[in-house]
Amino acid sequence: MTTLNSSLNSSLDSSFGIANAPAPFMLRFGSRELVVMRDFRKRFYAVNPVLECDTGVDAGHLEILLCKRWLLVLSKAK
């Protein structure tokens, strides 16, 4: 079963181009965290081409989209 899952996951990663994406990383500044990652979500509204700010999925999160590609998530440290 694990062989099937791993081959399925690797085929999905390569078909969606996720395998070549840079890994997200987190920076911590005191009681705040900053997570930097590539944005793969499909947005169904007009996005500002340089800087777009929005509330995050969880309470207290702020998402900043840079150049329609990089997603910065600001949150409280856990």
PyMOL commands that set and color helices and strands:
alter all, ss='L'
color gray80, all
select helices_A, chain A and resi 2-16
alter helices_A, ss='H'
color red, helices_A
select strands_A, chain A and resi 25-29+32-38+51-55+62-66+70-76
alter strands_A, ss='S'
color yellow, strands_A
deselect
rebuild
show_as cartoon
